[in-house]
Amino acid sequence: MAYDDSRFRGEPGFREEPDFRSGGVPEDAPTLGVANQSVYTPGAYPASSDYSVPPGESTLGLAARRAAPSAAQLDDVFDDPEHGEPGRDRMAVHALWEMVLLLAAAALLYLLRDAQPAALRGDEFESLMLSVAELGLVAVAMGLTLRAGAANLAIGPIAYAASLFFAGNSDRGLAMTAGITALVALGVGVVVAVLVVGFHVPGWAVSLGVALALMAWIADQNGAKVVTGAYDPHDHALWWLLAVAVIAVAGSLIGLARPVRRAVGRFRPVSDPARRRGGGAATITGLAIAGSALLAAVAGVLTALDTREIVTSQSGMSAAGLATTGLALGAVLVGGTSAYGRRGGIFGTILAVAVITLLLRYSAAEEWNVAPLAVAGGAIAIGLVVTRLVETFGRPSTAADEPDDAWTPPPVTLPVERDEEAWSSSRTSGWTSQLPARTTDDGWGAEERWGTR
């Protein structure tokens, strides 16, 4: 007998209950703690204030407008945090520091003119410009590897060995000897690059070992002189200086592009220093190390043509080997290139080279007898302070505001449009009926149970 048989209606103890499976909800049903719940009407949006939509605008457009990031945030989305902090490096600190370097160079130039006016005229001035060009080439080589995160400390001995080799073989033809010298130096750079990127070890450690080996080779050589009648760079000293300045500034300008800047600095560790940075980082770092050896060889050839004689005494080897490396490293650090890699300015390197060269000439004019190694040590100490400033104030603005977390787009929750059947089932799914489950024959077996009454 069916439960809803009309013959049971009106009997004592009979209670009519709603069928919750059909979606019926009594008016006095409890709301289960949900306040101000409105009944859903198909085709209309829920009455909740969270999904209020202005007239003429869809909910999808409203949500997209509310969640739309700024242009800077959208640009940062494409930065991989594994390759460094997201965002564009701030250049204000570099601009301010380069103004300081420019003023320092101008002050030293003025002091040198008062102390030794002949230093800015004739052959002395040409020699000064060549000195800036020679140290500038080595500094550019050092800056290239430093930005790549693998400083090459062997560039000084490479330049000195290149000078000695070129001078000793200059009688075989300047062009051919210069080419062979460059190839030999490039081979040394490739060896350093393979060891650094192959074993993923610090560049300073590998290059220091190679530098010691080169210094041992230099100590076994005799002094050499450039053949008489060879090319004299003094006639084109200004052009050499301009060429080095253009190379330094052009490289820095290219490094301003964030993809290039990030790609060159990918060898810089961002978590575990021993973690391999990938094939792209290894390739770029290897090319940077090899290129630095080539630039050092050019500087060595130019030095040999300038001085005309290369000595191999212990004092000369120290001054031209370790001192050259120290002066180049100090110039790059003072110029604003970070000791950690990647970051650097535009004119900082060439300005720092000018300051150091003028300081050495001015100290010689005043007869202070300041050793180049002392100047190199002081420049490195100042450069490390500059590195701290660059890392502190040159970080991307997003990283400075949020040092530990990269920006992620906020979650977007859109209203879900449901049909009438789904809405009814969701409204009743939270209720639990106190009646037993209904059987498939739509009966209760009432003949046996109700018949006992």
C-alpha positions in Angstrom: 0.0 0.0 0.0 1.4 3.4 -0.9 2.4 5.7 1.9 0.4 8.6 0.4 -2.9 6.6 0.2 -5.7 8.9 1.1 -7.4 6.4 3.4 -4.7 7.1 6.1 -5.2 10.8 6.0 -6.9 12.1 9.1 -6.3 9.1 11.3 -4.8 9.7 14.7 -1.0 9.9 14.7 -0.8 10.6 11.0 1.6 13.4 10.1 2.1 14.6 6.6 5.7 15.4 5.8 7.2 17.0 2.7 9.1 15.0 0.2 12.6 16.4 0.3 13.8 14.5 -2.7 11.5 16.5 -5.0 13.0 19.8 -3.9 10.2 20.9 -1.7 11.4 23.0 1.3 8.9 24.1 4.0 8.7 27.8 4.6 9.6 27.4 8.3 12.6 25.2 7.6 15.8 26.3 9.4 18.4 28.1 7.3 21.4 26.3 8.8 23.2 29.5 9.7 23.0 31.0 6.3 21.7 34.6 6.6 19.8 36.5 4.0 19.7 33.7 1.5 17.5 34.4 -1.6 15.8 32.0 -3.9 17.6 31.4 -7.2 15.7 32.3 -10.3 16.9 30.8 -13.6 18.5 33.5 -15.8 19.3 35.8 -12.9 22.4 36.2 -10.8 22.5 35.4 -7.1 21.4 38.2 -4.8 24.7 38.1 -2.9 26.6 41.4 -2.8 29.8 39.7 -3.8 28.5 39.2 -7.3 26.8 42.6 -7.9 27.2 43.6 -11.5 26.8 47.1 -12.8 24.2 47.5 -15.6 25.5 46.6 -19.0 28.6 44.7 -17.7 29.0 40.9 -17.5 30.4 39.2 -14.5 33.4 37.9 -16.5 34.4 41.4 -17.5 34.0 42.7 -14.0 36.2 39.9 -12.6 38.8 40.4 -15.2 38.8 44.2 -14.6 39.2 43.7 -10.8 42.0 41.2 -11.2 43.9 43.0 -14.0 47.6 43.5 -12.9 49.6 46.5 -13.7 51.9 46.7 -16.7 55.0 46.2 -14.4 53.4 43.2 -12.7 52.4 41.6 -16.0 55.9 42.1 -17.3 57.3 40.4 -14.1 55.1 37.3 -14.7 57.5 36.2 -17.5 60.6 36.3 -15.2 61.7 33.0 -13.9 62.5 33.3 -10.2 65.0 30.5 -10.6 67.1 32.9 -12.7 67.0 35.8 -10.3 64.6 38.3 -8.8 61.7 39.3 -11.0 61.6 42.8 -12.3 63.9 45.4 -13.9 67.1 46.5 -12.1 67.0 50.0 -10.9 69.7 52.2 -12.5 69.5 55.3 -10.3 72.3 54.1 -8.0 74.6 53.6 -11.0 73.8 57.0 -12.4 74.6 58.8 -9.1 77.8 56.8 -8.5 79.0 57.4 -12.1 78.6 61.1 -11.5 80.9 60.8 -8.5 83.5 59.0 -10.6 83.3 61.7 -13.3 83.9 64.4 -10.7 86.8 62.3 -9.3 88.4 61.9 -12.7 88.0 65.6 -13.4 89.6 66.5 -10.0 92.6 64.2 -10.6 93.1 65.6 -14.1 93.2 69.1 -12.7 95.7 68.0 -9.9 97.9 66.2 -12.5 98.0 69.3 -14.7 99.1 71.4 -11.7 101.7 68.8 -10.5 103.1 68.0 -14.0 101.8 70.1 -16.9 103.9 68.1 -19.4 101.8 65.0 -18.6 99.0 66.4 -20.6 101.0 67.4 -23.6 102.8 65.6 -26.4 104.2 62.1 -25.9 103.3 62.0 -22.2 99.7 62.6 -23.0 99.7 59.9 -25.7 101.3 57.5 -23.2 98.6 58.4 -20.7 95.8 57.6 -23.2 97.4 54.3 -24.1 97.7 53.4 -20.5 94.0 54.0 -20.1 93.3 51.9 -23.2 95.4 49.0 -22.0 94.0 48.9 -18.6 90.5 49.5 -20.1 90.8 46.4 -22.2 91.7 44.2 -19.3 89.0 45.8 -17.2 86.4 45.1 -19.9 87.5 41.5 -19.9 87.2 41.3 -16.2 83.8 43.0 -16.2 82.5 40.5 -18.8 83.3 37.5 -16.6 82.2 39.2 -13.5 78.8 39.9 -14.9 78.6 36.3 -16.0 79.2 35.3 -12.4 82.6 33.6 -13.0 85.5 36.1 -12.4 88.6 35.3 -14.5 91.6 36.2 -12.3 94.0 34.9 -14.9 93.5 37.9 -17.3 96.5 39.7 -15.9 99.0 36.9 -16.4 97.4 36.2 -19.8 98.0 39.8 -20.9 101.5 39.7 -19.6 102.3 36.3 -21.2 100.7 37.6 -24.5 103.0 40.6 -24.3 106.1 38.4 -23.8 105.1 36.0 -26.5 104.3 38.7 -29.1 107.5 40.7 -28.4 109.7 37.6 -28.7 108.2 36.6 -32.0 107.5 40.0 -33.5 110.3 39.5 -36.1 108.1 36.9 -37.8 105.5 39.4 -38.9 103.3 41.5 -36.6 99.9 40.5 -38.0 100.7 36.7 -38.0 102.3 36.9 -34.5 99.4 38.9 -33.2 96.9 36.3 -34.6 98.9 33.4 -33.1 99.1 35.2 -29.8 95.3 35.7 -29.8 94.7 32.0 -30.6 97.0 30.8 -27.8 95.3 33.1 -25.3 91.9 31.9 -26.6 93.0 28.3 -26.0 93.9 29.2 -22.4 90.5 30.8 -22.0 88.7 27.7 -23.4 90.6 25.5 -20.8 89.4 27.8 -18.0 85.9 27.8 -19.4 85.7 24.0 -19.7 86.9 23.5 -16.1 84.5 26.2 -14.8 81.3 25.2 -16.6 82.1 21.5 -16.9 82.6 20.9 -13.2 80.4 23.9 -12.2 83.0 25.3 -9.8 83.8 29.0 -9.0 85.6 30.8 -11.8 88.0 32.6 -9.5 89.4 29.3 -8.1 90.1 27.8 -11.6 91.4 31.0 -13.0 93.7 31.6 -10.0 95.3 28.1 -10.6 95.8 28.9 -14.3 97.3 32.3 -13.4 99.8 30.6 -11.1 100.8 28.2 -13.9 101.2 31.1 -16.4 103.4 33.0 -13.9 105.6 29.9 -13.5 106.0 29.8 -17.3 106.8 33.5 -17.4 109.4 33.1 -14.8 111.3 30.7 -17.0 111.4 33.1 -20.0 113.9 35.7 -20.9 113.0 39.3 -21.6 112.0 40.3 -25.1 111.9 43.4 -27.3 109.6 44.3 -30.1 111.3 44.3 -33.5 112.6 47.7 -34.6 110.3 49.5 -37.0 107.2 47.8 -35.7 103.9 49.6 -35.5 103.8 52.5 -33.0 100.4 52.9 -31.3 101.3 56.4 -30.0 100.4 57.9 -33.4 96.8 56.6 -32.8 96.6 56.8 -29.1 93.3 58.8 -29.1 91.7 56.3 -31.5 92.8 53.4 -29.3 91.2 55.1 -26.3 88.0 55.9 -28.1 87.8 52.3 -29.4 88.1 50.9 -25.9 85.6 53.4 -24.5 83.1 52.4 -27.2 83.6 48.7 -26.5 83.0 49.3 -22.8 80.0 51.5 -23.1 78.4 49.5 -26.0 78.7 46.3 -23.9 77.1 48.0 -20.9 74.3 49.4 -23.1 73.5 46.0 -24.5 73.5 44.7 -20.9 70.7 47.1 -20.0 68.2 44.9 -21.9 66.7 42.7 -19.3 66.7 39.5 -21.3 70.4 40.0 -22.1 71.2 41.0 -18.5 69.4 38.0 -17.1 71.0 35.6 -19.6 74.5 36.8 -19.0 74.0 36.6 -15.3 72.4 33.2 -15.1 75.5 31.6 -13.7 75.1 33.8 -10.6 73.7 31.4 -7.9 70.2 32.2 -6.5 69.9 29.3 -4.1 72.5 26.5 -3.7 75.8 27.7 -5.3 76.6 24.1 -6.3 73.4 23.7 -8.2 73.9 23.6 -12.0 72.3 26.5 -13.8 71.6 24.7 -17.0 73.1 24.5 -20.5 72.3 28.1 -21.4 74.0 29.5 -18.4 77.1 27.2 -19.0 77.3 28.3 -22.7 77.1 32.0 -22.0 79.6 31.8 -19.1 82.0 29.7 -21.2 81.9 32.3 -24.0 82.4 35.1 -21.6 85.5 33.5 -20.1 87.0 32.7 -23.6 86.2 36.3 -24.7 87.9 37.7 -21.7 91.1 35.8 -22.5 90.9 37.2 -26.1 90.5 40.8 -24.9 93.4 40.3 -22.4 95.6 39.1 -25.4 94.8 42.3 -27.3 95.7 44.3 -24.3 99.0 42.4 -24.0 99.9 43.1 -27.7 99.1 46.7 -27.3 101.2 46.9 -24.1 104.2 45.3 -26.0 103.9 47.8 -28.8 103.6 50.7 -26.3 106.6 49.8 -24.0 108.7 48.1 -26.7 110.4 45.9 -24.1 109.0 43.2 -21.7 111.0 42.2 -18.6 110.6 39.0 -16.6 112.1 40.0 -13.3 110.1 39.1 -10.2 109.1 42.7 -9.6 108.1 43.2 -13.2 106.1 40.0 -13.2 104.3 41.0 -10.0 103.5 44.5 -11.3 102.3 43.3 -14.8 100.7 40.0 -13.6 98.9 40.1 -10.3 98.8 43.9 -10.2 97.1 44.1 -13.6 94.5 41.6 -12.4 94.0 43.5 -9.2 93.8 46.9 -10.9 91.3 45.5 -13.4 89.2 43.9 -10.7 89.3 47.0 -8.6 88.3 49.2 -11.6 85.3 47.0 -12.4 84.1 46.9 -8.8 84.5 50.6 -8.3 82.7 51.2 -11.6 79.6 49.6 -10.2 79.7 46.0 -11.5 78.4 43.7 -8.7 80.9 41.1 -7.3 78.0 38.7 -7.4 77.4 39.1 -11.1 74.7 40.4 -13.5 74.4 44.0 -12.3 76.4 46.9 -13.6 76.3 50.4 -14.9 77.1 52.1 -18.2 80.1 54.4 -18.0 81.3 53.2 -14.6 84.1 50.8 -15.8 85.8 53.3 -18.2 85.5 56.1 -15.6 87.0 54.0 -12.9 89.9 53.0 -15.2 90.5 56.7 -15.9 90.5 57.5 -12.1 92.9 54.7 -11.3 95.3 55.6 -14.2 95.2 59.3 -13.3 95.8 58.4 -9.6 98.9 56.4 -10.5 100.3 59.1 -12.8 99.6 61.8 -10.1 101.2 59.8 -7.4 104.3 59.3 -9.6 104.3 63.1 -10.4 104.2 63.8 -6.6 106.8 61.2 -6.0 104.6 59.3 -3.5 106.0 56.0 -4.7 102.6 54.2 -4.3 102.8 50.7 -5.5 100.3 49.5 -8.1 99.4 46.6 -5.8 98.5 49.0 -3.0 96.2 51.0 -5.4 94.7 47.7 -6.5 94.0 46.6 -3.0 92.4 49.9 -2.1 90.3 49.9 -5.3 89.0 46.4 -4.5 88.1 47.4 -0.9 86.1 50.5 -2.2 84.6 48.3 -4.9 83.2 45.9 -2.4 81.4 48.7 -0.7 80.0 49.8 -4.0 78.8 46.3 -4.6 76.8 46.4 -1.4 75.3 49.7 -2.5 74.4 48.3 -6.0 72.9 45.1 -4.5 70.9 47.1 -2.0 69.6 49.9 -4.1 69.8 48.3 -7.6 67.5 45.4 -6.9 64.2 45.4 -8.8 61.5 47.4 -7.1 59.2 44.3 -6.9 62.0 42.4 -5.1 62.7 45.4 -2.8 59.0 45.5 -1.8 58.5 41.7 -1.6 62.0 40.3 -0.9 60.9 36.7 -0.4 57.9 36.2 -2.7 57.5 36.8 -6.4 54.3 38.4 -7.6 51.5 36.0 -8.6 48.2 37.0 -10.1 45.3 37.1 -7.6 42.8 34.2 -7.8 39.7 35.0 -9.7 36.4 33.5 -8.5 33.6 33.7 -11.0 29.9 33.0 -10.3 28.7 29.6 -11.6 25.4 29.6 -13.5 23.5 26.5 -12.7 20.2 25.2 -14.2 17.1 24.6 -12.2 17.7 21.0 -11.5 21.2 21.5 -10.2 20.1 24.4 -8.1 17.3 22.3 -6.5 19.7 19.5 -5.8 22.3 21.8 -4.2 19.6 23.4 -2.0 18.4 20.1 -0.7 21.8 18.3 -0.6 22.5 19.7 2.9 19.3 18.2 4.4 19.1 14.7 5.9 15.7 13.1 5.9 14.6 11.3 9.1 12.6 8.8 7.0 14.0 5.5 5.8 15.1 5.2 2.2 12.3 4.6 -0.2 12.3 1.2 -1.9 11.9 0.6 -5.6 8.4 -0.9 -5.4 7.2 2.5 -4.0 5.7 0.6 -0.9 6.5 0.2 2.7 5.3 -3.4 3.2 2.5 -1.8 5.2 0.2 -4.8 4.9 2.3 -6.6 7.5 3.3 -3.7 9.8 0.2 -1.5 9.7 -2.1 -4.5 9.8 -1.1 -5.2 13.5 -2.8 -2.0 14.6 
